[in-house]
Amino acid sequence: MTGTPIAALSFEEALSALEDIVRRLEGGQIKLDEAVDAYTRGVALKRHCQAKLEEARTRVEKIVLAADGSVGVEPAGLD
């Protein structure tokens, strides 16, 4: 999946690619230049995963304003 644009990856694909990078880096058997490239892609994959999780969270929650002016969060009622 190295050549796949990160924006095109699903959460699961990005997480799997990130886990693979972590395994390779922890193994310590890759060259420095490859490690730097892998780390850079890993950071981008992490950000992508975080964004996907945030999108999912906002789809299932909505912000509500109570009568007393306080703000809360409740499920969005996805029917």
Buried (B, 14 or more C-beta within 10 A) or exposed (E): BEEEEBEEBEBEBBBBBBEBBBEBBEEEEBEEEEBEBBEEBBEBBBEBBEEBEEEEEEEEEEEEEEEEEEEEEEEEEEE
